[in-house]
Amino acid sequence: MITVVTGNKNKAAEVTAFFAGVIGVSHVHFSGIEPQADTVDEIAISKAEQAYAALDVPLIVDDTGLFIDALSGFPGPYSSYVQDTIGNTGVLRLMGNAASRQAHFTTSIAYADVDGIRIFSGSVDGEITTVERGTGGFGYDPIFSVGGKTLAEMPMEEKNSLSHRVRALAVFRDWYLTTKSA
């Protein structure tokens, strides 16, 4: 059994669905102090340390960053704050008419248990659109395009099949099943 620590119901549902029939998952909302750091790895590690100290159960937390090439990797590890303050409209304004719209999402999952903390990462490359498109998803999904469609335009199954979080979860799952379930 793994405990997923997040206040985001969408993340909890995505993780639970990913592990269905493979690993038992429970969900706990834990409000720790979200650090400001230069990498999503550092943020995930800090969140895992806090949650494990409070809950004392094997758990995973994650942190995700949107890294836009034309903005020198901004917002990166500050993606949540940027989404909450200027949102997609503000990011599109910052991009203006930038010729290069390349970007990537990276998720770092921190797994904590009695043996310590391990990090697992996944990324997906795409580009920032010029306008919001689609009605599905959340966060930056309406402005992040992969193969011509935004994540918000994709059915959930399609989005989940290529998402940065699913890629990180797959790396974690493979390690967990060979290391912890043996």
NORBEL-V685664 format. One record per residue. N is the residue number from 1. RES is the residue in one small letter. SS is DSSP state (A for helix, B for strand, O for the rest). PHI is phi in whole degrees, 0 to 359 (* if undefined). Layout:
n: (N | N)
res: (RES | RES)
ss: (SS | SS)
phi: (PHI | PHI)
//
This chain:
n: (1 | 2 | 3 | 4 | 5 | 6 | 7 | 8 | 9 | 10 | 11 | 12 | 13 | 14 | 15 | 16 | 17 | 18 | 19 | 20 | 21 | 22 | 23 | 24 | 25 | 26 | 27 | 28 | 29 | 30 | 31 | 32 | 33 | 34 | 35 | 36 | 37 | 38 | 39 | 40 | 41 | 42 | 43 | 44 | 45 | 46 | 47 | 48 | 49 | 50 | 51 | 52 | 53 | 54 | 55 | 56 | 57 | 58 | 59 | 60 | 61 | 62 | 63 | 64 | 65 | 66 | 67 | 68 | 69 | 70 | 71 | 72 | 73 | 74 | 75 | 76 | 77 | 78 | 79 | 80 | 81 | 82 | 83 | 84 | 85 | 86 | 87 | 88 | 89 | 90 | 91 | 92 | 93 | 94 | 95 | 96 | 97 | 98 | 99 | 100 | 101 | 102 | 103 | 104 | 105 | 106 | 107 | 108 | 109 | 110 | 111 | 112 | 113 | 114 | 115 | 116 | 117 | 118 | 119 | 120 | 121 | 122 | 123 | 124 | 125 | 126 | 127 | 128 | 129 | 130 | 131 | 132 | 133 | 134 | 135 | 136 | 137 | 138 | 139 | 140 | 141 | 142 | 143 | 144 | 145 | 146 | 147 | 148 | 149 | 150 | 151 | 152 | 153 | 154 | 155 | 156 | 157 | 158 | 159 | 160 | 161 | 162 | 163 | 164 | 165 | 166 | 167 | 168 | 169 | 170 | 171 | 172 | 173 | 174 | 175 | 176 | 177 | 178 | 179 | 180 | 181 | 182)
res: (m | i | t | v | v | t | g | n | k | n | k | a | a | e | v | t | a | f | f | a | g | v | i | g | v | s | h | v | h | f | s | g | i | e | p | q | a | d | t | v | d | e | i | a | i | s | k | a | e | q | a | y | a | a | l | d | v | p | l | i | v | d | d | t | g | l | f | i | d | a | l | s | g | f | p | g | p | y | s | s | y | v | q | d | t | i | g | n | t | g | v | l | r | l | m | g | n | a | a | s | r | q | a | h | f | t | t | s | i | a | y | a | d | v | d | g | i | r | i | f | s | g | s | v | d | g | e | i | t | t | v | e | r | g | t | g | g | f | g | y | d | p | i | f | s | v | g | g | k | t | l | a | e | m | p | m | e | e | k | n | s | l | s | h | r | v | r | a | l | a | v | f | r | d | w | y | l | t | t | k | s | a)
ss: (O | B | B | B | B | O | O | O | A | A | A | A | A | A | A | A | A | A | A | O | O | O | O | O | B | B | B | B | O | O | O | O | O | O | O | O | O | O | O | A | A | A | A | A | A | A | A | A | A | A | A | A | A | A | A | O | O | O | B | B | B | B | B | B | B | B | B | B | A | A | A | O | O | O | B | B | O | O | A | A | A | A | A | A | A | O | A | A | A | A | A | A | A | A | A | O | O | O | O | O | O | B | B | B | B | B | B | B | B | B | B | B | B | O | O | B | B | B | B | B | B | B | B | B | B | B | B | B | O | O | O | O | O | O | O | O | O | O | A | A | A | A | A | B | B | B | O | O | B | B | A | A | A | O | O | A | A | A | A | A | A | A | O | A | A | A | A | A | A | A | A | A | A | A | A | A | A | A | A | O | O | O)
phi: (* | 239 | 261 | 265 | 255 | 196 | 265 | 262 | 298 | 296 | 297 | 301 | 294 | 297 | 292 | 299 | 297 | 299 | 268 | 308 | 79 | 245 | 223 | 292 | 230 | 239 | 238 | 230 | 270 | 231 | 257 | 262 | 269 | 278 | 286 | 263 | 214 | 276 | 223 | 291 | 301 | 300 | 293 | 299 | 298 | 298 | 296 | 294 | 301 | 296 | 294 | 293 | 299 | 276 | 259 | 54 | 224 | 301 | 209 | 233 | 228 | 220 | 218 | 233 | 232 | 258 | 246 | 256 | 303 | 294 | 252 | 55 | 89 | 289 | 276 | 52 | 289 | 259 | 302 | 297 | 298 | 297 | 300 | 290 | 261 | 247 | 62 | 296 | 299 | 294 | 296 | 297 | 295 | 299 | 290 | 52 | 258 | 308 | 292 | 268 | 240 | 296 | 203 | 211 | 260 | 229 | 247 | 246 | 257 | 253 | 257 | 238 | 208 | 300 | 274 | 122 | 236 | 235 | 248 | 227 | 236 | 213 | 224 | 220 | 270 | 192 | 213 | 272 | 285 | 265 | 217 | 290 | 220 | 99 | 239 | 270 | 71 | 203 | 62 | 278 | 309 | 290 | 241 | 250 | 250 | 233 | 62 | 92 | 242 | 286 | 299 | 286 | 270 | 271 | 299 | 307 | 297 | 293 | 302 | 294 | 289 | 235 | 291 | 300 | 293 | 297 | 296 | 292 | 298 | 295 | 296 | 298 | 304 | 298 | 295 | 299 | 293 | 270 | 255 | 265 | 266 | 291)
//
